[in-house]
């Protein structure tokens, strides 16, 4: 039997993974069996197990792929010249969410919610997720440092605090999309501006 090229192996592995995503999007991690994933791939069981030895490995790979894609949003923004403004960044985040939820085969935002739940019961996945999210936060912090240097943020602002706000907002958008009315991008700017103005006096009087 001829040896598969690295490109072919990578393509088949990705096919198995996206087949699992279709199943996970429809039924969730724990209601999906490996037999269902194998059937969705159209491959033999031995071929599938060559790439993923268990459903747990598929879940881990799903979590890593999803969070890495989130991190890469900000990696791409950091390569842009000029640096995208905070408003443009919010538009990008909302646009990325729409692209993930409009895929006809699988919904990566659903898989994100499932990953959070799975991380609560799986310490290894939780730790790995935290490490990947720390990388994402570092990218957002660097972006916020540029915003401050370019005058989009006050000179005394804390880039890490800004990054925490953007990070929290990004995940809140996913929850709202699935469990509450969608938040529109033209609501975010005015809402954040009003909230920031309301919090400034509070921050000044906090010891």
ABEGO torsion letter per residue (X at the ends): XBBBBAAAAAAAAAAAAAAAAAAAAAAEAAABBAAAAAAAAGBBAAAAAAABABAAAAAAAAAAAAAAAAAAAAAAAAABOBBBBAAAAAAAAAAAAAAAAABAABBAAAAAAAAAAAAAABAAAAAAAAAAAAAAAAAAAAAAAAAAAAGABBAABBAAAAAAAAAAAAAAAAAAAAABBBBBAAAAAAAAAAAAAAAAAAAAABX
